[in-house]
Amino acid sequence: MGQATFGVATGANNKRPKASVRRKTSRLEGSCCPLCGKCFTRSHDVKRHLDIHSADKPGSVCKVCDKTFSRPDALGRHQKSKKHF
């Protein structure tokens, strides 16, 4: 009584793997950028990351302060944080 049976996750055994273990796993699964080698835990993050390497970046310049961004979502976050509407 009070002991966990084999195969049942309880207490400390019920945690997610550490980030370093997840990164190693993602490298094995092929979720790395083919251009710079940066690895991600999810494959769709690699696809989004590839936008950084593209030469054309339409709609990624802040019209208020002229700062450039490699992705439109980063521009949106900048505009919200600086109140540039």
C-alpha positions in Angstrom: 0.0 0.0 0.0 1.3 3.5 -0.8 3.6 2.2 -3.6 3.1 2.7 -7.3 2.8 -0.4 -9.3 5.0 -0.9 -12.4 3.9 1.1 -15.4 1.8 3.6 -13.5 3.1 7.2 -13.7 2.8 8.9 -10.3 4.4 11.9 -8.7 7.8 12.9 -10.2 7.5 10.2 -12.9 4.6 12.2 -14.5 6.7 15.1 -15.8 7.4 16.1 -19.4 10.9 15.5 -20.7 13.4 18.4 -20.2 13.8 20.9 -23.0 17.3 19.5 -23.8 15.8 16.0 -24.4 13.0 17.5 -26.6 15.6 19.4 -28.7 17.7 16.2 -29.2 14.5 14.4 -30.2 13.5 17.1 -32.7 17.0 16.9 -34.3 16.5 13.2 -34.8 13.1 13.8 -36.3 14.5 16.2 -38.9 12.9 19.4 -37.7 16.0 21.5 -38.5 16.4 24.3 -40.9 18.3 23.1 -44.0 19.9 26.6 -44.5 21.3 27.4 -41.0 20.8 24.2 -39.0 18.6 25.7 -36.3 16.4 23.0 -34.8 12.8 23.2 -33.6 10.5 20.9 -31.7 7.7 21.2 -34.3 8.1 20.9 -38.0 5.7 23.8 -38.8 8.1 26.0 -36.8 10.8 25.2 -39.4 8.5 26.2 -42.2 7.8 29.6 -40.5 11.5 30.0 -39.7 12.4 29.7 -43.4 10.7 33.1 -44.0 13.7 34.6 -42.2 16.0 33.5 -45.0 13.9 34.7 -47.8 15.0 37.9 -49.7 11.6 39.5 -50.3 9.7 40.6 -47.2 6.5 42.3 -48.3 4.6 44.2 -45.7 7.3 43.9 -43.0 8.2 47.5 -42.5 6.7 49.6 -39.7 5.2 52.7 -41.3 5.8 54.8 -38.2 9.4 54.1 -37.3 10.7 52.3 -40.5 11.9 49.2 -38.5 11.9 46.1 -40.7 10.8 42.6 -39.7 11.3 39.2 -41.4 7.8 38.1 -40.6 4.4 39.9 -40.6 3.5 38.5 -37.1 6.6 40.1 -35.7 5.6 43.5 -37.2 2.1 43.1 -35.7 3.6 42.5 -32.2 5.8 45.5 -32.6 2.9 47.7 -33.6 0.8 46.6 -30.7 3.6 47.1 -28.2 4.6 50.5 -29.5 1.0 51.6 -30.0 1.8 52.2 -33.8 -1.7 51.9 -35.3 
